[in-house]
């Protein structure tokens, strides 16, 4: 089972992210746009792991911080284009605690540095510059309300994310 822990995007982020996708398309970007229901901020990528209950146990030991997620900037990893999340010390501290909780339980996870972003287009074809994608900068913000453990499977039309459990803010 391919697992990851993420913050699902609510309408306060999904709507401006969809607007960004439309703007990018008018600027000539082509590729596989992330569907609204798949938009999320990954906190920890586990990968193939057979015991989702153990992962959820690590997740539910941590109270959610009071964090505002705010869209800021754009970037790319090769042919994947994304919108960034403004730096927030409480979010960074939460991700460190989450990853420590996973490590203490012997649950493997991708140890890449946390770079908060929401992927908007995969396998993109775009000849313009990143600066041109900021003709209309992303504007959106929301409060952190839940963190979800998701299973990822490949469907015939893209990835399917299945929630396996969520921790909600008090």
N, C-alpha and C positions, 0 to 999 in steps of 0.2 A: 504494500500500500504506500503510495507516494503522498507524503504529508508536509504541510507547512502551517505556520501560525501567522495570522494576518489580522489587520483591522479592515473590515469591509467598509467600502465607501457608501455613505448615505446620500440622499438627494442634494444636500448642500455642497457636496463635492462632485457627484456624478453629473449634474447639469452643467457646471462650468467645464468639466473634463470633456463632455460630449461636444460642447461648443468649441473647445480647442481642437478636437478631432476634425470638426467641420472646417475650421479655419485652415488647418494644415492641409486638408484635402484641396481646398481652393488654391493653396500655394504649390500644389503639384505633388504632394506626398501620396504614395500608393503603398499598400501593404495590408496586413491583417489587423484591423482595428479591434481593440479590446471591447467586448460587449459590456454594456452598463452593469449587468449582473456579475461580471467577473472583475470589476475594478476594485482593487484592494492595495493596501500597503503591507508588504511582507515584513514581518519582524524576525522570523527564524524559519529557514528552509531546512526541513528534516531529510527529505528524500525518502527512499524506500525504507520502511520501518514497519514491522509486523504487529506492534502493540500500541495502537492509538490511545488506549486507556492510560498507559504510562505517560504518554506525552500530555494528555489532558490533565492528569494528576499534577504534573509539573506546572502547568499553566494556572490551574485554579488555586495554587498556594499563594499567588501574588495579587495583591489588591491593585486595581487600576489607578493610575495617577490622574490628577485633574490636568488634562492637556488639551490645548486647542491645536488642531491640525490646520495649517494654512498653506495653500498652494503657493509655490514660489519657484520660478525659473523652469528651465527645460534642459534636457540633456539627452545623450544617447550612449548606448553600449553597442558599438558596431551598427547593426541594422535594427536595433530596438530603440524606440524613442519614448521618452517619459516626461512627466511633470514632477518637479521636486516638491518636497515638504520643507517649510521653513525650519531652521534649527530650533530645537527645544530641549533644554537640559533634562527636564523630567521624563520626556520620551526616551532620550538616550539612556538615562539611568534605569528606566523600566526594562529596556531591551537587554541591558547588561545583566540585570537580575534574572530575567527570563532565561537567557542563555546559560547563566550560572546554574539555574535550577535544572535545566536539561542536562548539563554536564555532570552535575552531582548524581543524577540518576543513570548515568551512562548512556544517555540518548545522544546519538551523533547528530550534528547539524552543520550546515555550511558556515564556516568560521570567517567568511569574508567580512570586512569592515561594513558596518551598518550604514547604508547610504539611502535615507528615506526618499522613496519615489513611488510613483504610480505609473505603470506601463500603459501607454495609449496605443502604440502601433508596433507590431512585430513584423519581421521580414520586410522592413520598409525599403522602398526605393524612393530616394529623394536626392536631388542634385543641388538644392539650396543650402544655405548656411543655417547653423543653429540660431544665429541672431535674427534671421528672417522669420523664424517660428515665433518670435516674441513680438510680432507686430501688434498682437492683442495679448498682453501678458495674462496668465491665468489668475483669476480672482475667485477665491472660494475658501471658506473656513467652516469648521465644525468642531464640536467637542468630542473627545474620545468617549464613546458609549459602550463599546464592546470589543473584545478580542476573541477571535474564532480559530479553532483547529479545523483545517480543511483537508480533505482528500482530493487529489488531482488525478483525473483519468483523461485519456485522449479520446475524444469523440470524433465522428466523421466530419463535424464542422468546427473543430477546435477543442480547446480544453473545457472540461466540465469540472467545476469545483463543488464538492459536496460538504456542507457543514457537518462536523461530527460533535460539536459542542462549543458553547460560548461562555465567556465570563463577562458579566455586565457590570457597569459602574453602579455604585450604590447611590 
